[in-house]
């Protein structure tokens, strides 16, 4: 069966997944290292494949999305030199099966395009995709499969780091649920403000998107913090932590012919 490697290069994480047909097999979420060179990425990819008893010879294709331009070429070079495959890079001109109705379609991040493709093909529209990454993004897909645009704000980890770096007495904390909304110490107060504050923002933004897209709008959450946010609200209909990889698989299939 054809085996596809999907790679999503983000500002904070690099996620990879192996697909046999439409089924996601082994998958990984790694820290993005902006200083890593092609040889280092190549050796890392080989190690991941070896760990699951696979080799470059098992691969029939690679689909790559990146929102970190300096790393796009390095990862693509690693794919060519170490995996023996020319990756399909999600960019202008690649078939996606959706229409991008952004003012400048080239300005839409490849990960947001992949998310929209996955949602439209797997769940249908209208839909709001909430992606909890370095930035938290809200993305609107119409009933007809048009990507309209959305909203972008700082991600929860970025906000937490800003509090640590720009205040004298606030510590760096883990993002987790505090005992109550009203924090009785500084750590719990910060956890409450970050976690429940973002939950309230998600609920408010979803309501505003629903007002513009329609009452039957689905809400799909993805990204590293999707699960912890989803536990605190009932506005999220579908939890899909590997949604971007699903979109890359679909894009690869659309561009095979």
C-alpha positions as CSV (number, residue, x, y, z in Angstrom):
1,X,0.0,0.0,0.0
2,X,1.3,3.5,-0.8
3,X,3.0,5.2,2.2
4,X,3.0,9.0,2.4
5,X,5.1,11.1,4.7
6,X,3.4,14.4,5.7
7,X,5.5,17.2,7.3
8,X,4.1,20.4,8.8
9,X,6.8,22.9,9.7
10,X,5.5,25.4,12.3
11,X,7.2,28.1,14.3
12,X,7.1,26.0,17.5
13,X,6.5,22.5,16.4
14,X,7.4,20.3,13.5
15,X,4.8,17.5,13.1
16,X,5.1,14.5,10.9
17,X,2.8,11.6,10.1
18,X,3.0,8.4,8.0
19,X,-0.2,7.5,6.0
20,X,-1.0,4.1,4.6
21,X,-3.9,4.9,2.3
22,X,-6.2,7.2,4.3
23,X,-5.1,5.9,7.7
24,X,-2.7,7.9,9.8
25,X,-0.1,5.6,11.3
26,X,3.0,6.6,13.3
27,X,3.1,10.4,13.9
28,X,5.3,12.7,15.8
29,X,5.4,16.3,17.2
30,X,8.9,17.7,17.6
31,X,10.3,21.1,18.7
32,X,11.1,23.3,15.7
33,X,14.9,24.0,15.7
34,X,15.5,27.1,13.6
35,X,19.3,26.4,13.6
36,X,19.1,22.9,12.4
37,X,20.7,22.1,9.0
38,X,19.5,19.8,6.2
39,X,21.8,17.0,7.3
40,X,20.5,17.1,10.9
41,X,16.9,17.0,9.7
42,X,17.7,14.2,7.3
43,X,19.3,12.1,10.0
44,X,16.3,12.8,12.3
45,X,13.8,11.7,9.7
46,X,15.8,8.5,9.1
47,X,15.8,7.8,12.9
48,X,12.0,8.3,13.1
49,X,11.4,5.9,10.2
50,X,13.9,3.3,11.7
51,X,12.1,3.5,15.0
52,X,8.9,2.3,13.4
53,X,10.7,-0.3,11.3
54,X,10.3,1.7,8.0
55,X,12.9,2.9,5.5
56,X,12.9,5.6,2.7
57,X,12.3,2.8,0.2
58,X,8.8,2.4,1.8
59,X,7.8,5.9,0.9
60,X,5.9,6.7,-2.2
61,X,5.6,10.5,-1.6
62,X,6.1,13.4,0.8
63,X,3.8,16.4,1.2
64,X,5.3,19.4,3.0
65,X,3.7,22.6,4.5
66,X,5.8,25.2,6.1
67,X,5.2,28.7,7.6
68,X,8.9,29.1,8.4
69,X,10.5,30.1,5.0
70,X,14.1,29.7,6.2
71,X,13.4,26.1,7.1
72,X,11.3,25.2,4.0
73,X,14.3,24.7,1.8
74,X,16.3,22.9,4.4
75,X,13.6,20.3,5.1
76,X,13.0,19.9,1.4
77,X,16.7,19.3,0.8
78,X,16.7,16.7,3.7
79,X,13.8,14.9,2.0
80,X,15.7,14.8,-1.3
81,X,19.1,13.7,0.0
82,X,18.1,11.4,2.8
83,X,14.7,10.1,1.8
84,X,15.1,10.1,-1.9
85,X,11.9,12.0,-2.6
86,X,11.1,15.4,-4.0
87,X,8.4,16.7,-1.6
88,X,5.2,18.3,-2.8
89,X,5.3,21.7,-1.2
90,X,2.0,23.4,-0.5
91,X,2.2,26.7,-2.3
92,X,0.5,28.8,-4.9
93,X,-0.4,26.6,-7.9
94,X,-1.0,23.4,-5.9
95,X,-4.5,21.9,-6.3
96,X,-6.4,22.0,-3.0
97,X,-10.1,21.5,-4.0
98,X,-11.1,24.7,-2.2
99,X,-11.2,28.3,-3.3
100,X,-9.1,30.9,-1.3
101,X,-11.1,34.1,-1.1
102,X,-8.5,36.0,0.9
103,X,-7.5,39.4,-0.5
104,X,-4.1,38.0,-1.2
105,X,-4.3,34.2,-1.4
106,X,-0.5,34.0,-1.2
107,X,-0.6,35.5,2.3
108,X,-2.6,32.5,3.7
109,X,-0.3,30.2,5.7
110,X,0.1,26.7,4.2
111,X,-1.0,25.1,7.5
112,X,-4.3,27.1,7.4
113,X,-4.8,26.0,3.8
114,X,-4.2,22.4,4.8
115,X,-6.6,22.7,7.8
116,X,-9.3,24.1,5.5
117,X,-8.8,21.4,2.9
118,X,-9.1,18.7,5.6
119,X,-12.2,20.2,7.2
120,X,-14.1,20.7,3.9
121,X,-13.3,17.2,2.6
122,X,-13.8,15.3,5.9
123,X,-16.6,17.3,7.6
124,X,-18.1,19.8,5.1
125,X,-19.0,23.4,5.6
126,X,-19.8,25.8,7.0
127,X,-17.1,25.4,9.6
128,X,-14.8,27.3,11.9
129,X,-11.4,25.8,12.5
130,X,-9.6,26.9,15.6
131,X,-5.9,26.1,15.5
132,X,-4.0,26.4,18.8
133,X,-0.4,26.9,17.7
134,X,2.2,29.6,18.2
135,X,-0.7,31.8,17.1
136,X,-4.3,31.0,17.8
137,X,-6.1,31.2,14.5
138,X,-9.8,31.1,13.6
139,X,-10.5,30.1,10.0
140,X,-13.9,30.3,8.2
141,X,-14.9,27.8,5.5
142,X,-18.2,28.2,3.7
143,X,-20.8,25.6,2.8
144,X,-19.5,25.7,-0.8
145,X,-15.8,25.1,0.3
146,X,-14.5,28.7,0.1
147,X,-11.8,29.7,2.5
148,X,-13.0,33.2,3.5
149,X,-10.2,34.2,6.0
150,X,-10.4,34.4,9.7
151,X,-8.8,35.9,12.8
152,X,-5.3,35.6,14.3
153,X,-4.2,36.3,17.8
154,X,-1.3,35.4,20.0
155,X,-1.2,31.8,21.1
156,X,-1.5,30.8,24.8
157,X,2.1,29.9,25.2
158,X,3.2,33.1,23.5
159,X,1.0,35.1,26.0
160,X,2.4,33.1,28.9
161,X,6.0,33.8,27.8
162,X,5.2,37.5,27.4
163,X,3.9,37.7,31.0
164,X,7.1,36.1,32.2
165,X,9.4,38.3,30.1
166,X,7.8,41.6,30.6
167,X,6.9,41.5,34.3
168,X,9.2,41.6,37.2
169,X,7.4,39.2,39.6
170,X,5.5,36.7,37.4
171,X,7.1,33.3,36.9
172,X,7.1,31.0,33.8
173,X,4.3,28.5,34.4
174,X,2.8,25.4,32.9
175,X,-0.5,25.7,31.1
176,X,-2.9,23.6,33.1
177,X,-6.2,23.8,34.9
178,X,-6.0,25.6,38.2
179,X,-8.2,24.4,41.2
180,X,-10.7,27.3,40.6
181,X,-11.2,30.3,38.4
182,X,-10.4,32.6,41.3
183,X,-6.7,31.9,41.8
184,X,-5.5,32.0,45.5
185,X,-1.9,32.4,44.5
186,X,0.0,33.9,41.7
187,X,0.6,30.7,39.7
188,X,-3.0,29.7,39.9
189,X,-4.1,33.2,39.0
190,X,-1.9,33.2,35.9
191,X,-3.2,29.7,35.0
192,X,-6.8,30.9,35.4
193,X,-6.3,34.0,33.3
194,X,-4.5,32.2,30.5
195,X,-6.6,29.0,30.3
196,X,-10.1,30.3,31.1
197,X,-9.4,33.6,29.4
198,X,-8.6,31.8,26.2
199,X,-11.6,29.5,26.6
200,X,-13.8,32.6,26.9
201,X,-12.2,34.1,23.8
202,X,-12.8,30.9,21.9
203,X,-16.5,30.9,22.9
204,X,-16.9,34.6,22.0
205,X,-15.2,34.2,18.6
206,X,-17.1,31.1,17.8
207,X,-20.4,32.9,18.4
208,X,-19.3,35.8,16.2
209,X,-18.2,33.4,13.4
210,X,-21.6,31.5,13.7
211,X,-23.4,34.8,13.2
212,X,-21.6,35.3,9.9
213,X,-21.5,31.6,8.7
214,X,-24.8,30.3,9.9
215,X,-26.3,28.4,12.8
216,X,-25.2,25.0,11.4
217,X,-21.5,25.9,11.5
218,X,-19.3,23.1,12.8
219,X,-16.3,24.0,15.1
220,X,-13.2,21.9,14.7
221,X,-10.2,22.4,17.1
222,X,-6.6,21.4,16.3
223,X,-3.1,22.1,17.4
224,X,-1.1,21.2,20.5
225,X,-3.4,22.7,23.1
226,X,-6.7,21.8,21.5
227,X,-7.5,19.0,23.9
228,X,-7.0,21.1,27.1
229,X,-9.2,23.9,25.7
230,X,-11.8,21.5,24.5
231,X,-12.2,20.0,28.0
232,X,-13.3,23.4,29.3
233,X,-16.0,24.3,26.7
234,X,-18.9,22.7,24.8
235,X,-18.6,24.9,21.7
236,X,-16.0,22.6,20.1
237,X,-17.8,19.9,18.0
238,X,-14.7,17.9,16.7
239,X,-11.3,17.5,18.2
240,X,-8.8,16.8,15.5
241,X,-5.2,17.3,16.8
242,X,-3.6,16.1,13.5
243,X,-5.9,17.9,11.1
244,X,-3.1,19.6,9.2
245,X,-1.5,16.3,8.4
246,X,-4.9,15.0,7.1
247,X,-5.1,18.1,4.9
248,X,-1.6,17.4,3.5
249,X,-2.6,13.8,2.7
250,X,-5.7,15.1,0.8
251,X,-3.7,17.7,-1.1
252,X,-1.1,15.1,-2.1
253,X,-3.9,12.9,-3.5
254,X,-5.4,15.8,-5.4
255,X,-2.0,16.5,-7.1
256,X,-1.0,12.9,-7.9
257,X,-2.4,12.9,-11.4
